[in-house]
Amino acid sequence: MGRIAHPLFPGQRRSALALGARIRLARLRRRMTQADLATRANVNRLTLSRLERGELTVSLDVLFRVLGVLGLDGDLDSIARDDELGRQLQDAPLHRPVKRKPTPR
């Protein structure tokens, strides 16, 4: 039995396609063929092709190795670095007004 495909939201799909295109451009700027990059990253050329097309069935391991060969693995440190929404959710209870007990007269 195969895996169930879960569709992406349109914005996520655009991001995946853009990531694949950026990886492809980085490879071409380095004047590498898909076969060269695949060999150096120790992945199958068809897997690399899927990554460059923005298909998200490729493992993170492959992404890390490809970015490493391209010298772009430092970019991984910027993923989720500034979690603004998470900080807002964490700080939300801090901004509630304090309920004071009535003082006796």
Order of alpha helices (4+ residues) and beta strands (2+ residues): alpha-alpha-alpha-alpha-alpha
